Amino acid sequence: MSGFVQMFDLGGDEDPPEEPDQPGWFGPPEDELGIAVALNLVVGRSERGAVALTRATSFSNGLTLSFLVQARDLDQRTAQTLFHDQHPFRPGGADLPDGFLRLGVELPGGAKASNIGRPQPFPEGDPEGPVFIHRGGGGGQGRRDRVTMNNDYWVWPLPRPGTIRVSCEWPLVGISLSTVDVDGAPLTEAASRVLSLWRA
């Protein structure tokens, strides 16, 4: 054993602590291959920006909504800081930067969730729901005067058949509160055909 390892006692021979299973409300099951449903809907747009809902991916317990977002005619500084604006320091609607893209859903029955809500807790059991959690996406790119972003959001629980209302607002590019209705029936049906990666 090297002197460095002895000095810092890295403990490399010890078994690592057991990782807890990801709760179902926090994201898609890791052992499922979701079913994608094309949507191709514009949620909101202006002369300087557009927010589109490209697809939903259904899983047994929820779904992922994928957004394509573009802003144009930006000054160079705004284009450079727009990605940073997507991570506000404070939850809730107060003091949000104009560059922060507000997104939310209303599920059949009227329950609502958005990306300006309080940070999701980590309860012992499942939260009451619904939850609407940013789950990454394809990243994005920026040029001198425009920015493109791809964002995925996890919606839990799986909505029952009915209308899902998706809303957005983006003050920076002049998009006021805008909504689009999504037929939830095909998304629920797709969830019944989800494949397990480990079971035949």
N, CA and C atoms as a LAMMPS dump frame, in Angstrom:
ITEM: TIMESTEP
0
ITEM: NUMBER OF ATOMS
600
ITEM: BOX BOUNDS ff ff ff
-5.0000000000000000e+02 5.0000000000000000e+02
-5.0000000000000000e+02 5.0000000000000000e+02
-5.0000000000000000e+02 5.0000000000000000e+02
ITEM: ATOMS id mol type element x y z
1 1 1 N 0.85 -1.189 0
2 1 2 C 0 0 0
3 1 3 C 0.886 1.24 0
4 2 1 N 0.557 2.217 -0.825
5 2 2 C 1.385 3.41 -0.925
6 2 3 C 1.25 4.272 0.321
7 3 1 N 2.276 5.105 0.518
8 3 2 C 2.234 6.012 1.658
9 3 3 C 1.081 6.994 1.579
10 4 1 N 0.721 7.411 0.337
11 4 2 C -0.384 8.357 0.16
12 4 3 C -1.69 7.749 0.643
13 5 1 N -1.935 6.482 0.239
14 5 2 C -3.178 5.809 0.647
15 5 3 C -3.212 5.644 2.15
16 6 1 N -2.07 5.274 2.738
17 6 2 C -2.024 5.127 4.194
18 6 3 C -2.298 6.459 4.898
19 7 1 N -1.735 7.545 4.334
20 7 2 C -1.903 8.853 4.971
21 7 3 C -3.355 9.308 4.956
22 8 1 N -4.038 9.102 3.833
23 8 2 C -5.401 9.615 3.702
24 8 3 C -6.472 8.565 3.99
25 9 1 N -6.065 7.314 4.246
26 9 2 C -6.986 6.257 4.657
27 9 3 C -8.248 6.268 3.793
28 10 1 N -8.064 6.019 2.481
29 10 2 C -9.183 6.096 1.542
30 10 3 C -10.22 4.998 1.75
31 11 1 N -9.835 3.947 2.427
32 11 2 C -10.818 2.904 2.708
33 11 3 C -11.326 2.209 1.472
34 12 1 N -10.474 1.987 0.492
35 12 2 C -10.907 1.408 -0.767
36 12 3 C -11.36 -0.025 -0.681
37 13 1 N -10.97 -0.743 0.37
38 13 2 C -11.335 -2.145 0.49
39 13 3 C -12.692 -2.346 1.15
40 14 1 N -13.269 -1.285 1.676
41 14 2 C -14.553 -1.424 2.342
42 14 3 C -15.681 -1.451 1.313
43 15 1 N -16.739 -2.176 1.654
44 15 2 C -17.907 -2.204 0.772
45 15 3 C -18.576 -0.835 0.773
46 16 1 N -18.95 -0.33 -0.414
47 16 2 C -19.627 0.963 -0.449
48 16 3 C -21.005 0.86 0.202
49 17 1 N -21.514 1.968 0.752
50 17 2 C -22.849 1.911 1.358
51 17 3 C -23.905 1.575 0.317
52 18 1 N -24.929 0.887 0.75
53 18 2 C -26 0.486 -0.162
54 18 3 C -26.815 1.709 -0.581
55 19 1 N -27.033 1.85 -1.894
56 19 2 C -27.797 2.987 -2.389
57 19 3 C -29.29 2.696 -2.281
58 20 1 N -30.061 3.674 -1.809
59 20 2 C -31.519 3.458 -1.738
60 20 3 C -32.128 3.459 -3.133
61 21 1 N -33.244 2.753 -3.275
62 21 2 C -33.962 2.758 -4.548
63 21 3 C -34.575 4.139 -4.785
64 22 1 N -34.608 4.55 -6.049
65 22 2 C -35.228 5.825 -6.405
66 22 3 C -36.73 5.708 -6.213
67 23 1 N -37.339 6.641 -5.475
68 23 2 C -38.798 6.572 -5.324
69 23 3 C -39.497 6.826 -6.654
70 24 1 N -40.657 6.228 -6.831
71 24 2 C -41.37 6.319 -8.098
72 24 3 C -41.759 7.725 -8.487
73 25 1 N -42.013 8.587 -7.497
74 25 2 C -42.444 9.954 -7.82
75 25 3 C -41.301 10.814 -8.344
76 26 1 N -40.056 10.357 -8.168
77 26 2 C -38.898 11.191 -8.48
78 26 3 C -38.434 11.082 -9.929
79 27 1 N -38.881 10.047 -10.653
80 27 2 C -38.47 9.907 -12.038
81 27 3 C -38.916 8.582 -12.615
82 28 1 N -38.686 8.374 -13.904
83 28 2 C -39.114 7.135 -14.563
84 28 3 C -38.439 5.913 -13.937
85 29 1 N -39.13 4.782 -13.904
86 29 2 C -38.492 3.555 -13.43
87 29 3 C -37.255 3.239 -14.267
88 30 1 N -36.17 2.896 -13.603
89 30 2 C -34.912 2.679 -14.305
90 30 3 C -34.911 1.407 -15.141
91 31 1 N -35.874 0.508 -14.908
92 31 2 C -35.894 -0.754 -15.642
93 31 3 C -36.973 -0.801 -16.714
94 32 1 N -37.492 0.371 -17.1
95 32 2 C -38.547 0.401 -18.113
96 32 3 C -38.102 1.14 -19.361
97 33 1 N -38.595 0.677 -20.481
98 33 2 C -38.421 1.353 -21.76
99 33 3 C -39.739 2.046 -22.079
100 34 1 N -39.757 3.363 -21.902
101 34 2 C -40.996 4.11 -22.084
102 34 3 C -41.45 4.129 -23.539
103 35 1 N -42.713 4.462 -23.726
104 35 2 C -43.307 4.562 -25.052
105 35 3 C -43.487 6.039 -25.396
106 36 1 N -42.843 6.486 -26.473
107 36 2 C -42.921 7.887 -26.883
108 36 3 C -44.166 8.12 -27.739
109 37 1 N -44.825 9.239 -27.477
110 37 2 C -45.999 9.657 -28.242
111 37 3 C -45.709 11.053 -28.783
112 38 1 N -45.692 11.202 -30.113
113 38 2 C -45.424 12.508 -30.723
114 38 3 C -46.588 13.455 -30.45
115 39 1 N -46.268 14.696 -30.094
116 39 2 C -47.291 15.704 -29.826
117 39 3 C -47.167 16.888 -30.799
118 40 1 N -45.962 17.46 -30.912
119 40 2 C -45.694 18.544 -31.867
120 40 3 C -46.71 19.681 -31.739
121 41 1 N -46.792 20.238 -30.533
122 41 2 C -47.73 21.316 -30.237
123 41 3 C -46.963 22.566 -29.822
124 42 1 N -47.391 23.73 -30.298
125 42 2 C -46.834 24.988 -29.832
126 42 3 C -47.616 25.414 -28.59
127 43 1 N -46.912 25.561 -27.471
128 43 2 C -47.559 25.973 -26.229
129 43 3 C -47.718 27.491 -26.205
130 44 1 N -46.686 28.205 -26.627
131 44 2 C -46.748 29.662 -26.664
132 44 3 C -45.692 30.2 -27.606
133 45 1 N -45.967 31.386 -28.19
134 45 2 C -44.974 31.983 -29.077
135 45 3 C -45.195 33.483 -29.178
136 46 1 N -44.115 34.156 -29.592
137 46 2 C -44.146 35.585 -29.84
138 46 3 C -43.202 35.853 -30.995
139 47 1 N -42.97 37.13 -31.295
140 47 2 C -42.022 37.462 -32.353
141 47 3 C -40.597 37.055 -31.992
142 48 1 N -40.33 36.925 -30.69
143 48 2 C -38.956 36.666 -30.254
144 48 3 C -38.744 35.307 -29.606
145 49 1 N -39.794 34.523 -29.438
146 49 2 C -39.608 33.234 -28.764
147 49 3 C -40.699 32.243 -29.088
148 50 1 N -40.411 30.973 -28.831
149 50 2 C -41.384 29.903 -29.038
150 50 3 C -41.13 28.787 -28.041
151 51 1 N -42.209 28.21 -27.545
152 51 2 C -42.152 27.072 -26.625
153 51 3 C -43.019 25.973 -27.228
154 52 1 N -42.407 24.842 -27.554
155 52 2 C -43.127 23.733 -28.184
156 52 3 C -43.036 22.488 -27.321
157 53 1 N -44.091 21.718 -27.329
158 53 2 C -44.138 20.422 -26.649
159 53 3 C -43.996 19.361 -27.733
160 54 1 N -42.83 18.728 -27.794
161 54 2 C -42.547 17.835 -28.913
162 54 3 C -43.108 16.435 -28.728
163 55 1 N -43.019 15.905 -27.515
164 55 2 C -43.491 14.536 -27.294
165 55 3 C -43.695 14.285 -25.809
166 56 1 N -44.417 13.207 -25.534
167 56 2 C -44.524 12.665 -24.187
168 56 3 C -43.99 11.239 -24.233
169 57 1 N -43.327 10.831 -23.187
170 57 2 C -42.877 9.451 -23.066
171 57 3 C -43.545 8.846 -21.847
172 58 1 N -44.391 7.842 -22.077
173 58 2 C -45.187 7.246 -21.008
174 58 3 C -44.457 6.09 -20.347
175 59 1 N -44.571 6.037 -19.031
176 59 2 C -44.071 4.931 -18.219
177 59 3 C -45.227 4.408 -17.385
178 60 1 N -44.985 3.342 -16.645
179 60 2 C -46.08 2.722 -15.904
180 60 3 C -46.621 3.626 -14.809
181 61 1 N -45.811 4.533 -14.299
182 61 2 C -46.245 5.341 -13.16
183 61 3 C -46.254 6.851 -13.419
184 62 1 N -45.909 7.29 -14.632
185 62 2 C -45.864 8.714 -14.928
186 62 3 C -45.45 8.942 -16.366
187 63 1 N -45.111 10.163 -16.682
188 63 2 C -44.68 10.452 -18.051
189 63 3 C -43.695 11.616 -18.058
190 64 1 N -42.902 11.643 -19.113
191 64 2 C -41.957 12.722 -19.338
192 64 3 C -42.465 13.587 -20.482
193 65 1 N -42.498 14.894 -20.267
194 65 2 C -42.857 15.842 -21.308
195 65 3 C -41.579 16.502 -21.817
196 66 1 N -41.404 16.52 -23.131
197 66 2 C -40.189 17.067 -23.748
198 66 3 C -40.527 18.37 -24.463
199 67 1 N -39.777 19.419 -24.123
200 67 2 C -40.008 20.753 -24.671
201 67 3 C -38.829 21.191 -25.535
202 68 1 N -39.137 21.848 -26.645
203 68 2 C -38.145 22.533 -27.469
204 68 3 C -38.435 24.024 -27.344
205 69 1 N -37.418 24.791 -26.953
206 69 2 C -37.593 26.2 -26.643
207 69 3 C -36.582 27.014 -27.44
208 70 1 N -37.039 28.111 -28.043
209 70 2 C -36.129 28.988 -28.786
210 70 3 C -36.415 30.45 -28.453
211 71 1 N -35.316 31.215 -28.34
212 71 2 C -35.398 32.668 -28.19
213 71 3 C -34.481 33.286 -29.233
214 72 1 N -34.895 34.424 -29.814
215 72 2 C -34.078 35.058 -30.842
216 72 3 C -34.086 36.576 -30.64
217 73 1 N -33.265 37.241 -31.442
218 73 2 C -33.124 38.701 -31.352
219 73 3 C -32.712 39.14 -29.95
220 74 1 N -31.787 38.388 -29.354
221 74 2 C -31.265 38.709 -28.028
222 74 3 C -29.976 39.505 -28.161
223 75 1 N -29.693 40.353 -27.161
224 75 2 C -28.355 40.931 -27.136
225 75 3 C -27.385 39.862 -26.63
226 76 1 N -26.109 40.059 -26.895
227 76 2 C -25.13 39.011 -26.632
228 76 3 C -25.064 38.626 -25.153
229 77 1 N -25.157 39.601 -24.286
230 77 2 C -25.089 39.301 -22.854
231 77 3 C -26.275 38.452 -22.411
232 78 1 N -27.467 38.8 -22.886
233 78 2 C -28.659 38.028 -22.524
234 78 3 C -28.556 36.602 -23.04
235 79 1 N -28.075 36.436 -24.261
236 79 2 C -27.921 35.091 -24.813
237 79 3 C -26.958 34.265 -23.975
238 80 1 N -25.924 34.907 -23.431
239 80 2 C -24.936 34.183 -22.642
240 80 3 C -25.445 33.809 -21.256
241 81 1 N -26.369 34.589 -20.712
242 81 2 C -26.844 34.332 -19.348
243 81 3 C -28.166 33.58 -19.287
244 82 1 N -28.777 33.31 -20.434
245 82 2 C -30.118 32.726 -20.433
246 82 3 C -30.143 31.33 -19.815
247 83 1 N -29.107 30.533 -20.065
248 83 2 C -29.079 29.198 -19.461
249 83 3 C -29.015 29.305 -17.933
250 84 1 N -28.231 30.252 -17.44
251 84 2 C -28.132 30.449 -15.992
252 84 3 C -29.474 30.864 -15.4
253 85 1 N -30.249 31.63 -16.144
254 85 2 C -31.549 32.086 -15.649
255 85 3 C -32.537 30.948 -15.439
256 86 1 N -32.252 29.775 -15.991
257 86 2 C -33.176 28.649 -15.829
258 86 3 C -33.024 27.972 -14.465
259 87 1 N -32.129 28.48 -13.627
260 87 2 C -31.898 27.916 -12.287
261 87 3 C -32.037 29.023 -11.259
262 88 1 N -33.252 29.48 -11.009
263 88 2 C -33.44 30.582 -10.061
264 88 3 C -33.034 30.159 -8.652
265 89 1 N -32.56 31.123 -7.894
266 89 2 C -32.098 30.814 -6.546
267 89 3 C -33.251 30.614 -5.581
268 90 1 N -34.36 31.25 -5.852
269 90 2 C -35.497 31.146 -4.944
270 90 3 C -36.656 30.434 -5.604
271 91 1 N -37.3 29.493 -4.878
272 91 2 C -38.52 28.896 -5.427
273 91 3 C -39.683 29.879 -5.317
274 92 1 N -40.74 29.566 -5.979
275 92 2 C -41.929 30.413 -5.93
276 92 3 C -41.893 31.487 -6.994
277 93 1 N -42.983 32.239 -7.106
278 93 2 C -43.109 33.199 -8.179
279 93 3 C -42.397 34.52 -7.955
280 94 1 N -41.981 34.821 -6.709
281 94 2 C -41.382 36.124 -6.433
282 94 3 C -39.944 36.186 -6.93
283 95 1 N -39.596 37.332 -7.492
284 95 2 C -38.209 37.621 -7.874
285 95 3 C -37.641 36.665 -8.916
286 96 1 N -38.49 36.072 -9.716
287 96 2 C -37.975 35.238 -10.797
288 96 3 C -37.428 36.125 -11.897
289 97 1 N -36.267 35.783 -12.461
290 97 2 C -35.764 36.582 -13.578
291 97 3 C -36.679 36.459 -14.792
292 98 1 N -36.757 37.523 -15.595
293 98 2 C -37.603 37.486 -16.795
294 98 3 C -37.178 36.382 -17.749
295 99 1 N -35.893 35.998 -17.686
296 99 2 C -35.406 34.955 -18.58
297 99 3 C -35.806 33.554 -18.171
298 100 1 N -36.345 33.395 -16.945
299 100 2 C -36.749 32.062 -16.472
300 100 3 C -38.032 31.637 -17.167
301 101 1 N -37.983 30.493 -17.845
302 101 2 C -39.153 29.945 -18.538
303 101 3 C -40.06 29.256 -17.534
304 102 1 N -41.275 29.781 -17.368
305 102 2 C -42.242 29.162 -16.459
306 102 3 C -43.028 28.097 -17.211
307 103 1 N -43.092 26.896 -16.647
308 103 2 C -43.832 25.781 -17.237
309 103 3 C -44.687 25.124 -16.165
310 104 1 N -45.845 24.621 -16.565
311 104 2 C -46.699 23.935 -15.607
312 104 3 C -47.723 23.056 -16.299
313 105 1 N -48.345 22.184 -15.513
314 105 2 C -49.381 21.286 -16.029
315 105 3 C -50.586 21.311 -15.102
316 106 1 N -51.749 21.129 -15.703
317 106 2 C -52.984 20.875 -14.962
318 106 3 C -53.512 19.538 -15.435
319 107 1 N -53.64 18.586 -14.502
320 107 2 C -54.043 17.225 -14.853
321 107 3 C -55.559 17.09 -14.821
322 108 1 N -56.093 16.036 -15.453
323 108 2 C -57.532 15.789 -15.352
324 108 3 C -57.95 15.746 -13.883
325 109 1 N -59.001 16.454 -13.549
326 109 2 C -59.409 16.558 -12.158
327 109 3 C -58.998 17.871 -11.527
328 110 1 N -58.07 18.62 -12.171
329 110 2 C -57.75 19.959 -11.699
330 110 3 C -56.474 20.12 -10.908
331 111 1 N -55.783 19.037 -10.556
332 111 2 C -54.528 19.171 -9.801
333 111 3 C -53.466 19.829 -10.678
334 112 1 N -52.651 20.717 -10.076
335 112 2 C -51.667 21.486 -10.826
336 112 3 C -50.276 21.336 -10.213
337 113 1 N -49.277 21.496 -11.076
338 113 2 C -47.887 21.522 -10.625
339 113 3 C -47.087 22.331 -11.634
340 114 1 N -46 22.956 -11.174
341 114 2 C -45.196 23.777 -12.074
342 114 3 C -43.741 23.778 -11.636
343 115 1 N -42.904 24.432 -12.454
344 115 2 C -41.492 24.527 -12.108
345 115 3 C -41.184 25.753 -11.252
346 116 1 N -42.213 26.457 -10.764
347 116 2 C -41.967 27.534 -9.814
348 116 3 C -42.483 27.165 -8.428
349 117 1 N -42.876 25.911 -8.251
350 117 2 C -43.333 25.483 -6.944
351 117 3 C -42.176 25.331 -5.982
352 118 1 N -42.505 25.028 -4.753
353 118 2 C -41.466 24.803 -3.758
354 118 3 C -40.646 23.587 -4.153
355 119 1 N -39.362 23.528 -3.772
356 119 2 C -38.569 22.341 -4.076
357 119 3 C -39.247 21.101 -3.523
358 120 1 N -39.205 20.023 -4.292
359 120 2 C -39.866 18.802 -3.849
360 120 3 C -39.168 18.247 -2.612
361 121 1 N -39.948 17.872 -1.594
362 121 2 C -39.34 17.268 -0.406
363 121 3 C -38.913 15.835 -0.702
364 122 1 N -38.242 15.251 0.219
365 122 2 C -37.856 13.852 0.101
366 122 3 C -38.514 13.086 1.239
367 123 1 N -39.822 12.854 1.117
368 123 2 C -40.546 12.217 2.218
369 123 3 C -40.233 10.733 2.302
370 124 1 N -40.605 10.174 3.438
371 124 2 C -40.436 8.727 3.618
372 124 3 C -41.323 7.969 2.634
373 125 1 N -42.539 8.43 2.45
374 125 2 C -43.438 7.816 1.481
375 125 3 C -43.614 8.715 0.275
376 126 1 N -44.607 8.4 -0.545
377 126 2 C -44.863 9.218 -1.725
378 126 3 C -45.538 10.528 -1.323
379 127 1 N -45.195 11.638 -1.989
380 127 2 C -45.909 12.89 -1.739
381 127 3 C -47.324 12.798 -2.295
382 128 1 N -48.141 13.782 -1.961
383 128 2 C -49.517 13.763 -2.435
384 128 3 C -49.581 13.92 -3.95
385 129 1 N -48.621 14.631 -4.533
386 129 2 C -48.625 14.84 -5.97
387 129 3 C -49.645 15.873 -6.386
388 130 1 N -49.668 16.274 -7.645
389 130 2 C -48.694 15.797 -8.631
390 130 3 C -47.344 16.5 -8.48
391 131 1 N -46.328 15.916 -9.103
392 131 2 C -45.022 16.556 -9.147
393 131 3 C -44.677 16.836 -10.605
394 132 1 N -43.851 17.862 -10.783
395 132 2 C -43.411 18.305 -12.108
396 132 3 C -41.943 18.661 -11.943
397 133 1 N -41.065 17.726 -12.291
398 133 2 C -39.65 17.831 -11.955
399 133 3 C -38.808 17.871 -13.225
400 134 1 N -37.891 18.82 -13.26
401 134 2 C -36.956 18.88 -14.389
402 134 3 C -36.069 17.645 -14.369
403 135 1 N -36.02 16.934 -15.504
404 135 2 C -35.252 15.692 -15.586
405 135 3 C -34.235 15.746 -16.717
406 136 1 N -33.666 16.916 -16.961
407 136 2 C -32.626 17.02 -17.974
408 136 3 C -33.214 17.24 -19.357
409 137 1 N -32.595 16.626 -20.33
410 137 2 C -32.989 16.809 -21.719
411 137 3 C -31.752 16.789 -22.595
412 138 1 N -31.891 17.297 -23.775
413 138 2 C -30.782 17.262 -24.724
414 138 3 C -29.855 18.454 -24.65
415 139 1 N -29.973 19.267 -23.56
416 139 2 C -29.117 20.428 -23.448
417 139 3 C -29.614 21.562 -24.314
418 140 1 N -28.705 22.248 -24.943
419 140 2 C -29.088 23.373 -25.774
420 140 3 C -27.867 24.005 -26.409
421 141 1 N -28.112 25.076 -27.128
422 141 2 C -27.014 25.782 -27.763
423 141 3 C -27.363 27.256 -27.879
424 142 1 N -26.336 28.076 -27.865
425 142 2 C -26.54 29.5 -27.982
426 142 3 C -25.633 30.09 -29.048
427 143 1 N -26.158 31.066 -29.749
428 143 2 C -25.353 31.845 -30.687
429 143 3 C -25.398 33.297 -30.233
430 144 1 N -24.852 34.187 -31.055
431 144 2 C -24.774 35.58 -30.656
432 144 3 C -26.119 36.157 -30.249
433 145 1 N -27.174 35.85 -31.012
434 145 2 C -28.456 36.514 -30.769
435 145 3 C -29.602 35.549 -30.529
436 146 1 N -29.313 34.26 -30.364
437 146 2 C -30.408 33.308 -30.15
438 146 3 C -29.954 32.127 -29.297
439 147 1 N -30.955 31.459 -28.7
440 147 2 C -30.7 30.318 -27.824
441 147 3 C -31.755 29.256 -28.115
442 148 1 N -31.323 27.991 -28.143
443 148 2 C -32.231 26.847 -28.25
444 148 3 C -32.013 25.947 -27.049
445 149 1 N -33.095 25.51 -26.419
446 149 2 C -32.999 24.627 -25.258
447 149 3 C -33.937 23.442 -25.436
448 150 1 N -33.5 22.284 -24.937
449 150 2 C -34.314 21.067 -24.906
450 150 3 C -34.434 20.63 -23.453
451 151 1 N -35.654 20.599 -22.936
452 151 2 C -35.872 20.273 -21.531
453 151 3 C -36.916 19.173 -21.381
454 152 1 N -36.647 18.241 -20.472
455 152 2 C -37.6 17.188 -20.133
456 152 3 C -38.096 17.396 -18.707
457 153 1 N -39.397 17.187 -18.507
458 153 2 C -39.995 17.288 -17.175
459 153 3 C -40.766 16.006 -16.865
460 154 1 N -40.565 15.506 -15.654
461 154 2 C -41.238 14.308 -15.18
462 154 3 C -42.55 14.696 -14.508
463 155 1 N -43.643 14.048 -14.931
464 155 2 C -44.964 14.266 -14.356
465 155 3 C -45.389 12.993 -13.642
466 156 1 N -45.685 13.113 -12.358
467 156 2 C -46.128 11.975 -11.547
468 156 3 C -47.319 12.423 -10.712
469 157 1 N -48.32 11.562 -10.536
470 157 2 C -48.45 10.204 -11.073
471 157 3 C -48.923 10.228 -12.526
472 158 1 N -49.018 9.042 -13.123
473 158 2 C -49.533 8.94 -14.487
474 158 3 C -50.959 9.493 -14.503
475 159 1 N -51.211 10.513 -15.321
476 159 2 C -52.565 11.088 -15.355
477 159 3 C -53.582 10.07 -15.858
478 160 1 N -54.789 10.162 -15.323
479 160 2 C -55.866 9.327 -15.849
480 160 3 C -56.322 9.913 -17.179
481 161 1 N -57.057 9.147 -17.991
482 161 2 C -57.513 9.681 -19.277
483 161 3 C -58.295 10.974 -19.092
484 162 1 N -58.071 11.885 -19.999
485 162 2 C -58.708 13.187 -19.921
486 162 3 C -57.778 14.241 -20.502
487 163 1 N -58.129 15.489 -20.337
488 163 2 C -57.348 16.579 -20.904
489 163 3 C -56.246 17.015 -19.947
490 164 1 N -55.024 17.093 -20.456
491 164 2 C -53.893 17.639 -19.717
492 164 3 C -53.629 19.028 -20.29
493 165 1 N -53.667 20.034 -19.456
494 165 2 C -53.417 21.409 -19.918
495 165 3 C -51.979 21.777 -19.575
496 166 1 N -51.216 22.142 -20.584
497 166 2 C -49.819 22.538 -20.412
498 166 3 C -49.728 24.043 -20.622
499 167 1 N -49.063 24.744 -19.699
500 167 2 C -48.988 26.198 -19.745
501 167 3 C -47.546 26.68 -19.709
502 168 1 N -47.33 27.855 -20.279
503 168 2 C -46.012 28.474 -20.22
504 168 3 C -46.162 29.983 -20.127
505 169 1 N -45.09 30.627 -19.7
506 169 2 C -44.98 32.08 -19.692
507 169 3 C -43.491 32.404 -19.732
508 170 1 N -43.086 33.375 -20.567
509 170 2 C -41.673 33.705 -20.713
510 170 3 C -41.559 35.206 -20.965
511 171 1 N -41.509 35.989 -19.9
512 171 2 C -41.513 37.449 -20.053
513 171 3 C -40.393 37.994 -20.928
514 172 1 N -39.221 37.4 -20.869
515 172 2 C -38.069 37.925 -21.601
516 172 3 C -38.353 38.107 -23.088
517 173 1 N -39.094 37.164 -23.675
518 173 2 C -39.339 37.216 -25.118
519 173 3 C -40.782 37.575 -25.443
520 174 1 N -41.512 38.069 -24.442
521 174 2 C -42.863 38.555 -24.691
522 174 3 C -43.923 37.484 -24.801
523 175 1 N -43.684 36.297 -24.246
524 175 2 C -44.723 35.259 -24.23
525 175 3 C -45.498 35.393 -22.924
526 176 1 N -46.753 35.837 -23.02
527 176 2 C -47.612 35.905 -21.846
528 176 3 C -48.181 34.514 -21.57
529 177 1 N -48.94 34.401 -20.496
530 177 2 C -49.499 33.106 -20.116
531 177 3 C -50.228 32.472 -21.295
532 178 1 N -49.777 31.289 -21.693
533 178 2 C -50.332 30.581 -22.852
534 178 3 C -50.543 29.123 -22.476
535 179 1 N -51.564 28.501 -23.042
536 179 2 C -51.857 27.112 -22.721
537 179 3 C -52.187 26.329 -23.984
538 180 1 N -52.003 25.022 -23.883
539 180 2 C -52.413 24.106 -24.935
540 180 3 C -52.964 22.862 -24.255
541 181 1 N -53.99 22.278 -24.84
542 181 2 C -54.608 21.077 -24.281
543 181 3 C -54.072 19.835 -24.985
544 182 1 N -53.768 18.83 -24.181
545 182 2 C -53.242 17.561 -24.682
546 182 3 C -54.228 16.463 -24.31
547 183 1 N -54.588 15.648 -25.26
548 183 2 C -55.461 14.5 -25.005
549 183 3 C -54.65 13.454 -24.254
550 184 1 N -55.023 13.189 -23.013
551 184 2 C -54.263 12.256 -22.197
552 184 3 C -54.533 10.792 -22.489
553 185 1 N -55.606 10.485 -23.225
554 185 2 C -55.955 9.084 -23.466
555 185 3 C -54.842 8.313 -24.173
556 186 1 N -54.231 8.838 -25.264
557 186 2 C -53.146 8.093 -25.903
558 186 3 C -51.933 7.899 -24.994
559 187 1 N -51.717 8.827 -24.073
560 187 2 C -50.578 8.698 -23.167
561 187 3 C -50.824 7.593 -22.135
562 188 1 N -52.063 7.515 -21.648
563 188 2 C -52.418 6.452 -20.714
564 188 3 C -52.365 5.094 -21.406
565 189 1 N -52.859 5.045 -22.64
566 189 2 C -52.833 3.781 -23.392
567 189 3 C -51.394 3.341 -23.645
568 190 1 N -50.527 4.291 -23.978
569 190 2 C -49.125 3.945 -24.221
570 190 3 C -48.472 3.376 -22.966
571 191 1 N -48.873 3.875 -21.803
572 191 2 C -48.292 3.379 -20.548
573 191 3 C -48.587 1.902 -20.329
574 192 1 N -49.691 1.428 -20.9
575 192 2 C -50.04 0.002 -20.739
576 192 3 C -49.145 -0.896 -21.597
577 193 1 N -48.368 -0.291 -22.514
578 193 2 C -47.512 -1.08 -23.399
579 193 3 C -46.024 -0.912 -23.076
580 194 1 N -45.735 -0.326 -21.934
581 194 2 C -44.337 -0.121 -21.544
582 194 3 C -43.633 -1.46 -21.394
583 195 1 N -42.391 -1.513 -21.844
584 195 2 C -41.605 -2.742 -21.793
585 195 3 C -40.625 -2.714 -20.632
586 196 1 N -40.442 -3.853 -20.001
587 196 2 C -39.409 -4.002 -18.976
588 196 3 C -38.097 -4.402 -19.64
589 197 1 N -37.019 -3.8 -19.195
590 197 2 C -35.712 -4.139 -19.762
591 197 3 C -35.234 -5.511 -19.327
592 198 1 N -35.757 -6.035 -18.221
593 198 2 C -35.207 -7.254 -17.66
594 198 3 C -36.165 -8.436 -17.666
595 199 1 N -37.424 -8.198 -18.052
596 199 2 C -38.381 -9.306 -18.111
597 199 3 C -38.826 -9.51 -19.544
598 200 1 N -38.973 -10.755 -19.947
599 200 2 C -39.392 -11.079 -21.316
600 200 3 C -40.874 -10.77 -21.478
